[in-house]
Amino acid sequence: MIPVILSGGSGSRLWPLSRKQFPKQFLALTGDQTLFQQTLQRLDFEGMQPAVLVANKEHRFIVQEQLDQLDLKAQMLLLEPFGRNTAPAVAMAAMQLLAEGRDELMLVLPADHVLADQRAFEEALAVAATAAEKGELVLFGVPASKPETGYGYIRASQEEDADLPQGVSRVARFVEKPDAERAAEYVASGDYFWNSGMFMFRASRFLDELKRHDADIYDNCLLALERSSHDGTQIDIDPATFACCPDNSIDYAVMEKTQRACVVPLSAGWNDVGSWSSIWEVHDKDEHGNVTQGDVIVHDSRNCLVHGNGKLVSVIGLDDIVVVETKDAMMVAHKDRVQDVKKLVNELDALDRPETQNHCAVYRPWGSYDSVDMGGRFQVKHITVKPGAQLSLQMHHHRAEHWIVVSGTAQVTCDDRTFLLTENQSTYIPMTAVHRLSNPGKIPLEIIEVQSGSYLGEDDIERLEDVYGRDTPQPTRVPTPAATR
């Protein structure tokens, strides 16, 4: 069985912690490991092959770093230039497997869900495999235990189907996210499941149904794969062709149209961690039902989630409130309204606010940088470079930089000079100088960088050489001071 992990989402309902360039699946929201890493480790048992990963190209270095932390390797990494929903993502993975002569069972999983009961998960997989081997397209349905309005629902048929194994039911109906009254009716009936977004089917069977019910997606994906660049196990999907592909989910494109959709119950403590109320649900609570993280003091409050990220956050006399603080943003909402966080993010995007894209701390393949302060003609950054890593060889046309080493050893290239700096030493990089920062040591290198000049936008960088294969940033419509290095 081949697991296909979909990790291209942006997790906008968990803003301000989740950002487009560092979304929720790569955050440690429910434990020491990220949701993406938990998903990978959940698949570490006999009979399960290394994962096929589908991710946004902008996240490729995050994916690789989190794989390295677990000492794991993906058997295939499909990089999307932009999202086109789940149907094209799974189609591309299935087409590549068939091109390699591997028509095997595919287990499709989102990268950002929580499952508390591993044994129940594996038992459900075994049941689903018996149906998928017979050519069925299997969904995993979570028994609806409460009237949840944030999930889609599946109604299981009560009629026996001789073609289906025991424990598997034919899908009678799909329902989009209902209102509270209708959701309560679904729960009371006992016939409905939450749609977990997890699937199992043979690669060729999924593609047969996709070609029959949504030929546009099938044809576009086939052409995009032919035009994509292949580098070992990594496939960069051709953006020009992929842009023509319809944006559609597996449910809409195939599962709601096929006659072979069936559902396997999944009672494994599933949670899609899709909102701040979901985060509250999966965490341990104090005697008043509060969940806190960070430097937080809660007084005379109940059933709140308060997430601090540096500053002291104090809450007094509140019930059912979510407070999330980051370095550059704070969000306060009633728990009943957290589904509307996505609407707020859309408003911020319409205003070109950078807070939806990146944190103040921005992660790069060589390390990270954090914006400390900035003004009209200056910016101060805290830069961390991993041992053995190096930034691109580059130059700027509109700014000069001062570098001060705080910890570790820096190897600096500036025009025709290459030299070392140790703690408390500094150097000056003039405007238009060709320069590079490297860490030749065994511990992280930390420097303070002070930029000064008439323009500090991220497109004022010309990469001359880059070991990570990145292109020079293109001009942006609204320049931001967070330079891409």
C-alpha positions as CSV (number, residue, x, y, z in Angstrom):
1,M,0.0,0.0,0.0
2,I,1.3,3.4,-0.9
3,P,0.4,6.4,1.3
4,V,-0.1,9.7,-0.6
5,I,0.1,12.6,1.8
6,L,-1.5,15.9,0.7
7,S,0.4,18.8,2.4
8,G,-0.4,21.7,0.2
9,G,-3.0,23.5,2.3
10,S,-2.6,27.0,3.8
11,G,-4.5,26.4,7.1
12,S,-6.0,29.9,7.1
13,R,-8.5,29.1,9.8
14,L,-5.6,28.8,12.2
15,W,-4.3,32.3,11.5
16,P,-2.3,34.1,12.9
17,L,-0.2,31.0,13.9
18,S,-0.6,29.4,10.4
19,R,0.7,31.5,7.5
20,K,0.7,30.7,3.8
21,Q,4.5,30.3,3.7
22,F,4.5,28.2,7.0
23,P,1.0,26.6,7.3
24,K,-0.5,24.5,10.0
25,Q,0.7,21.1,8.9
26,F,4.3,22.1,9.6
27,L,3.5,23.5,13.0
28,A,3.7,21.5,16.3
29,L,0.1,22.3,17.4
30,T,-0.7,19.1,19.3
31,G,2.6,17.9,20.7
32,D,6.3,18.0,20.2
33,Q,6.1,17.0,16.5
34,T,4.4,18.8,13.7
35,L,1.1,17.5,12.3
36,F,3.0,16.5,9.1
37,Q,5.5,14.5,11.1
38,Q,2.8,12.8,13.1
39,T,1.1,11.8,9.9
40,L,4.4,10.3,8.6
41,Q,5.0,8.3,11.8
42,R,1.4,7.1,11.8
43,L,2.3,5.1,8.7
44,D,5.3,3.4,10.1
45,F,4.1,-0.2,10.2
46,E,4.4,-3.4,8.1
47,G,3.0,-3.3,4.7
48,M,3.1,0.4,4.3
49,Q,5.6,1.8,1.8
50,P,7.4,5.1,2.1
51,A,5.1,8.0,1.4
52,V,4.4,9.9,-1.8
53,L,4.2,13.6,-0.8
54,V,2.3,16.3,-2.6
55,A,3.3,19.8,-1.5
56,N,3.5,23.4,-2.7
57,K,6.9,24.2,-4.3
58,E,7.3,27.0,-1.8
59,H,7.3,24.5,1.0
60,R,9.8,22.0,-0.4
61,F,12.6,23.0,2.0
62,I,10.3,22.8,5.0
63,V,9.2,19.3,3.9
64,Q,12.8,18.1,3.5
65,E,13.9,19.5,6.8
66,Q,11.0,17.8,8.7
67,L,11.7,14.5,6.9
68,D,15.4,14.8,7.9
69,Q,14.4,15.3,11.5
70,L,12.7,11.9,11.5
71,D,15.4,10.3,9.4
72,L,12.8,9.5,6.7
73,K,12.8,9.7,2.9
74,A,9.8,10.1,0.6
75,Q,9.6,7.8,-2.4
76,M,8.2,10.7,-4.5
77,L,7.8,14.4,-4.0
78,L,5.3,16.1,-6.3
79,L,5.7,19.9,-6.1
80,E,2.8,22.0,-7.2
81,P,3.4,25.6,-8.4
82,F,0.0,26.5,-6.8
83,G,-2.9,24.6,-5.4
84,R,-5.6,23.1,-7.6
85,N,-7.4,21.1,-4.8
86,T,-7.2,17.4,-4.1
87,A,-8.5,15.8,-7.3
88,P,-5.6,17.0,-9.5
89,A,-3.0,16.3,-6.7
90,V,-4.1,12.7,-6.3
91,A,-4.4,12.3,-10.1
92,M,-0.8,13.3,-10.7
93,A,0.4,10.9,-8.1
94,A,-1.7,8.1,-9.5
95,M,-0.5,8.8,-13.1
96,Q,3.1,8.8,-12.0
97,L,2.7,5.5,-10.2
98,L,1.1,3.9,-13.3
99,A,3.9,5.4,-15.5
100,E,6.3,3.4,-13.2
101,G,4.2,0.3,-13.6
102,R,3.0,0.3,-10.1
103,D,-0.8,0.0,-10.0
104,E,-1.1,-0.4,-6.2
105,L,-3.5,0.6,-3.5
106,M,-3.2,4.3,-2.6
107,L,-4.1,5.5,0.9
108,V,-4.8,9.3,0.5
109,L,-4.3,11.3,3.7
110,P,-4.3,15.0,4.6
111,A,-1.0,16.0,6.3
112,D,-2.8,18.0,9.1
113,H,-5.1,15.7,10.9
114,V,-4.9,14.0,14.3
115,L,-5.7,10.4,15.1
116,A,-5.5,9.3,18.7
117,D,-6.0,5.5,18.3
118,Q,-3.4,3.9,16.1
119,R,-4.8,0.4,16.5
120,A,-8.3,1.5,15.4
121,F,-6.7,3.3,12.4
122,E,-4.8,0.2,11.3
123,E,-7.9,-2.0,11.7
124,A,-10.0,0.4,9.5
125,L,-7.2,0.3,6.9
126,A,-7.4,-3.5,6.8
127,V,-11.2,-3.4,6.2
128,A,-10.8,-0.7,3.6
129,A,-8.2,-2.7,1.7
130,T,-10.5,-5.6,1.2
131,A,-13.0,-3.3,-0.5
132,A,-10.4,-1.4,-2.5
133,E,-8.9,-4.7,-3.8
134,K,-12.3,-5.4,-5.3
135,G,-12.3,-2.1,-7.2
136,E,-14.2,0.0,-4.8
137,L,-13.4,3.7,-4.0
138,V,-13.3,3.9,-0.2
139,L,-13.9,6.9,2.1
140,F,-13.2,6.8,5.8
141,G,-16.2,8.1,7.7
142,V,-16.0,9.3,11.3
143,P,-19.2,8.6,13.3
144,A,-20.9,11.9,13.8
145,S,-21.0,12.4,17.6
146,K,-22.1,16.0,17.8
147,P,-23.7,18.5,15.5
148,E,-20.6,19.9,13.9
149,T,-21.2,22.6,11.2
150,G,-17.6,22.7,10.0
151,Y,-17.5,19.2,8.4
152,G,-19.0,17.6,5.4
153,Y,-21.2,14.6,6.0
154,I,-21.7,11.2,4.4
155,R,-24.9,9.2,4.7
156,A,-24.3,5.5,4.7
157,S,-26.9,3.2,2.9
158,Q,-28.8,0.9,5.2
159,E,-29.2,-1.7,2.3
160,E,-26.8,-4.6,2.2
161,D,-24.6,-4.8,-0.8
162,A,-23.4,-8.3,-1.6
163,D,-20.4,-6.9,-3.4
164,L,-19.0,-5.2,-0.3
165,P,-17.1,-6.9,2.5
166,Q,-18.4,-6.9,6.0
167,G,-18.1,-3.6,7.8
168,V,-18.3,-1.6,4.5
169,S,-21.4,0.4,3.4
170,R,-22.4,1.9,0.1
171,V,-22.5,5.8,0.2
172,A,-26.1,7.0,-0.2
173,R,-25.5,10.7,0.0
174,F,-23.0,13.4,0.4
175,V,-23.9,16.6,2.3
176,E,-21.9,19.8,2.4
177,K,-21.4,21.6,5.7
178,P,-24.9,21.9,7.2
179,D,-26.4,24.5,9.6
180,A,-26.7,23.6,13.3
181,E,-30.3,22.4,13.1
182,R,-29.7,20.0,10.2
183,A,-26.4,18.8,11.7
184,A,-28.3,17.9,14.9
185,E,-30.8,15.9,12.8
186,Y,-27.9,14.0,11.1
187,V,-26.4,13.1,14.5
188,A,-29.7,11.9,15.9
189,S,-30.4,9.7,12.9
190,G,-27.2,7.7,13.4
191,D,-26.8,7.2,9.7
192,Y,-24.3,9.9,9.0
193,F,-20.5,10.1,9.2
194,W,-18.2,13.1,9.1
195,N,-16.2,13.1,5.9
196,S,-12.6,12.6,7.1
197,G,-11.0,13.5,3.7
198,M,-9.2,10.1,3.8
199,F,-9.5,7.7,0.9
200,M,-8.3,4.3,-0.4
201,F,-8.4,3.0,-4.0
202,R,-6.3,1.4,-6.6
203,A,-4.5,4.0,-8.7
204,S,-6.0,2.7,-12.0
205,R,-9.5,2.6,-10.6
206,F,-9.4,6.2,-9.4
207,L,-8.1,7.4,-12.8
208,D,-10.8,5.4,-14.6
209,E,-13.5,7.1,-12.6
210,L,-11.8,10.5,-12.9
211,K,-11.6,10.2,-16.7
212,R,-15.3,9.2,-16.8
213,H,-16.6,11.9,-14.6
214,D,-14.1,14.8,-15.0
215,A,-12.1,14.4,-18.2
216,D,-10.8,18.0,-18.1
217,I,-8.9,17.3,-14.9
218,Y,-7.7,13.9,-16.2
219,D,-6.4,15.4,-19.6
220,N,-4.8,18.4,-18.0
221,C,-3.0,16.4,-15.3
222,L,-1.7,13.9,-17.9
223,L,-0.3,16.7,-20.0
224,A,1.1,18.6,-17.0
225,L,2.9,15.5,-15.9
226,E,4.4,14.9,-19.3
227,R,5.7,18.5,-19.3
228,S,7.0,18.5,-15.7
229,S,10.7,18.3,-14.8
230,H,11.9,15.1,-13.1
231,D,14.9,15.1,-10.8
232,G,15.3,11.8,-9.2
233,T,12.2,11.3,-6.9
234,Q,11.3,15.0,-7.2
235,I,8.8,16.2,-9.8
236,D,8.2,19.9,-10.5
237,I,4.8,20.2,-12.1
238,D,4.7,22.4,-15.2
239,P,3.0,25.6,-14.1
240,A,1.7,26.7,-17.5
241,T,-0.2,23.5,-18.1
242,F,-1.3,23.1,-14.5
243,A,-2.8,26.6,-14.5
244,C,-5.4,25.2,-17.0
245,C,-6.4,22.4,-14.7
246,P,-9.8,22.8,-13.0
247,D,-9.8,23.4,-9.3
248,N,-11.8,20.6,-7.8
249,S,-11.8,18.1,-4.9
250,I,-11.9,14.3,-5.0
251,D,-15.4,14.4,-3.6
252,Y,-16.9,16.7,-6.2
253,A,-14.9,15.3,-9.2
254,V,-15.3,11.6,-8.5
255,M,-16.8,10.4,-5.2
256,E,-20.2,12.1,-5.5
257,K,-20.6,10.8,-9.1
258,T,-19.2,7.3,-9.1
259,Q,-21.4,4.3,-8.3
260,R,-18.5,2.6,-6.5
261,A,-18.1,4.9,-3.5
262,C,-18.3,3.2,-0.1
263,V,-17.6,4.1,3.4
264,V,-15.6,2.4,6.2
265,P,-16.2,3.7,9.8
266,L,-13.2,5.2,11.4
267,S,-13.4,5.5,15.2
268,A,-9.9,6.5,16.0
269,G,-10.1,9.8,17.8
270,W,-10.0,11.7,14.5
271,N,-9.8,15.5,14.5
272,D,-9.0,17.6,11.4
273,V,-7.5,20.4,13.6
274,G,-9.2,22.8,11.2
275,S,-10.1,25.6,13.6
276,W,-9.1,27.0,17.0
277,S,-12.0,25.3,18.6
278,S,-10.5,22.0,17.3
279,I,-7.2,22.9,18.9
280,W,-9.0,23.5,22.2
281,E,-10.7,20.1,21.9
282,V,-7.6,18.0,21.5
283,H,-5.6,19.6,24.3
284,D,-5.6,18.8,28.0
285,K,-7.6,21.4,30.0
286,D,-7.4,22.9,33.5
287,E,-10.1,22.5,36.1
288,H,-12.0,25.4,34.4
289,G,-11.8,24.0,30.9
290,N,-9.0,26.4,29.8
291,V,-6.2,25.5,27.4
292,T,-3.1,27.7,27.7
293,Q,0.3,27.8,26.0
294,G,3.1,30.3,26.6
295,D,3.4,33.0,29.2
296,V,-0.3,33.1,30.0
297,I,-2.3,34.0,33.1
298,V,-6.0,33.2,33.1
299,H,-8.3,34.6,35.9
300,D,-12.0,33.8,36.4
301,S,-12.4,32.5,32.9
302,R,-13.8,29.2,31.5
303,N,-13.4,27.1,28.4
304,C,-11.0,29.5,26.8
305,L,-8.0,28.9,24.6
306,V,-5.1,31.4,25.1
307,H,-1.9,31.0,23.1
308,G,1.0,33.2,23.9
309,N,4.1,33.5,21.8
310,G,6.5,35.8,23.8
311,K,4.5,38.5,25.5
312,L,2.7,38.0,28.7
313,V,-1.0,37.4,27.8
314,S,-3.6,37.9,30.6
315,V,-7.3,37.0,30.4
316,I,-9.9,38.1,33.0
317,G,-13.6,37.2,33.2
318,L,-14.0,35.5,29.8
319,D,-15.9,32.4,28.7
320,D,-15.5,30.5,25.4
321,I,-12.9,32.9,24.0
322,V,-9.9,32.2,21.8
323,V,-6.9,34.5,22.1
324,V,-3.8,33.9,19.9
325,E,-0.8,36.2,20.1
326,T,2.2,36.2,17.8
327,K,5.0,38.7,17.4
328,D,3.3,40.7,14.7
329,A,-0.5,39.9,15.2
330,M,-3.1,39.1,17.7
331,M,-6.5,37.4,17.1
332,V,-9.4,37.4,19.5
333,A,-12.6,35.5,18.7
334,H,-15.5,33.7,20.3
335,K,-15.2,29.9,20.0
336,D,-18.5,29.8,18.1
337,R,-17.1,32.1,15.4
338,V,-13.6,30.7,14.8
339,Q,-14.7,29.3,11.4
340,D,-14.9,32.9,10.3
341,V,-11.1,33.4,10.8
342,K,-10.8,32.4,7.1
343,K,-13.0,35.4,6.1
344,L,-10.7,37.7,8.1
345,V,-7.7,36.3,6.3
346,N,-9.4,37.0,3.0
347,E,-9.9,40.6,4.1
348,L,-6.3,40.9,5.1
349,D,-5.2,39.5,1.7
350,A,-7.4,42.0,-0.1
351,L,-5.5,44.7,1.8
352,D,-2.1,43.2,0.8
353,R,-1.2,42.7,4.5
354,P,2.0,40.7,4.8
355,E,0.8,39.1,8.1
356,T,-1.0,36.4,6.2
357,Q,2.1,35.3,4.2
358,N,5.0,35.0,6.7
359,H,5.8,35.2,10.3
360,C,8.3,37.7,11.5
361,A,10.5,34.7,11.7
362,V,11.0,33.5,8.1
363,Y,12.4,30.0,7.4
364,R,14.8,29.3,4.6
365,P,16.7,26.2,3.5
366,W,19.8,27.6,5.2
367,G,18.1,28.7,8.4
368,S,15.9,31.6,9.3
369,Y,15.7,35.3,9.9
370,D,13.6,37.4,12.2
371,S,12.7,41.0,11.7
372,V,13.6,42.9,14.9
373,D,12.9,46.5,13.9
374,M,12.5,48.6,10.8
375,G,11.9,52.2,9.8
376,G,11.8,54.2,6.6
377,R,15.5,53.6,5.6
378,F,16.6,50.8,7.9
379,Q,15.8,47.3,9.0
380,V,17.3,45.1,11.7
381,K,17.3,41.3,11.5
382,H,18.3,38.4,13.6
383,I,19.7,35.8,11.2
384,T,20.4,32.1,12.1
385,V,22.4,29.9,9.7
386,K,22.5,26.2,10.2
387,P,25.9,24.4,10.5
388,G,27.4,23.8,7.1
389,A,24.8,26.0,5.3
390,Q,25.3,29.1,3.2
391,L,23.2,31.9,1.8
392,S,23.2,32.6,-2.0
393,L,26.0,34.6,-3.6
394,Q,24.2,37.9,-4.1
395,M,24.2,41.6,-4.5
396,H,21.9,44.6,-3.7
397,H,21.5,47.7,-5.7
398,H,19.8,49.9,-3.1
399,R,21.1,48.9,0.3
400,A,24.2,48.3,2.4
401,E,24.5,45.9,5.3
402,H,26.3,45.7,8.6
403,W,26.8,42.2,10.1
404,I,27.6,41.5,13.8
405,V,28.3,38.0,14.9
406,V,26.5,37.1,18.1
407,S,27.3,33.4,18.3
408,G,29.3,30.9,16.2
409,T,31.7,31.5,13.3
410,A,30.9,33.3,10.1
411,Q,32.6,32.9,6.8
412,V,32.1,36.1,4.8
413,T,32.7,36.6,1.1
414,C,32.7,40.3,0.0
415,D,33.8,40.9,-3.5
416,D,37.3,39.4,-3.8
417,R,37.8,38.8,-0.1
418,T,36.8,35.8,2.0
419,F,37.4,35.9,5.8
420,L,36.2,34.6,9.1
421,L,34.4,36.4,11.9
422,T,33.9,35.2,15.4
423,E,31.7,36.3,18.3
424,N,31.5,40.1,18.8
425,Q,33.2,40.8,15.5
426,S,31.5,42.7,12.6
427,T,31.9,43.7,9.0
428,Y,30.3,46.1,6.5
429,I,28.9,45.0,3.1
430,P,28.7,48.0,0.8
431,M,26.0,48.6,-1.7
432,T,26.5,46.5,-5.0
433,A,29.2,44.4,-3.3
434,V,29.0,40.7,-4.3
435,H,28.6,38.9,-1.0
436,R,27.8,35.6,0.8
437,L,27.4,34.5,4.4
438,S,28.3,30.9,5.3
439,N,28.5,28.9,8.5
440,P,31.6,26.6,8.5
441,G,31.2,25.6,12.1
442,K,29.4,22.9,14.1
443,I,26.9,25.1,15.9
444,P,24.3,27.5,14.6
445,L,25.6,30.9,13.5
446,E,23.7,33.9,14.8
447,I,24.2,37.4,13.5
448,I,22.5,40.8,13.8
449,E,22.1,42.4,10.4
450,V,21.4,46.1,10.0
451,Q,20.2,47.1,6.5
452,S,20.3,50.8,5.4
453,G,19.3,52.3,2.1
454,S,16.6,53.9,-0.1
455,Y,14.8,50.6,-0.8
456,L,14.6,47.5,1.3
457,G,12.1,45.4,-0.8
458,E,12.7,41.7,-1.3
459,D,13.1,42.1,-5.0
460,D,16.3,44.1,-4.5
461,I,18.4,41.0,-4.5
462,E,20.3,39.5,-7.5
463,R,21.3,35.9,-6.9
464,L,24.5,35.0,-8.8
465,E,24.9,31.5,-7.4
466,D,22.6,29.4,-5.1
467,V,23.2,25.9,-3.9
468,Y,19.5,25.4,-3.4
469,G,18.5,26.2,-7.0
470,R,16.4,29.2,-6.2
471,D,15.7,32.0,-8.7
472,T,16.2,35.7,-8.1
473,P,12.9,37.1,-6.5
474,Q,10.7,38.9,-9.0
475,P,9.3,42.4,-8.3
476,T,6.2,42.4,-6.1
477,R,3.2,44.7,-6.4
478,V,3.6,45.9,-2.9
479,P,7.2,45.7,-1.8
480,T,7.9,44.3,1.7
481,P,11.0,44.7,3.8
482,A,11.4,41.0,4.4
483,A,14.2,40.2,2.0
484,T,14.3,36.7,0.5
485,R,17.9,35.5,0.9
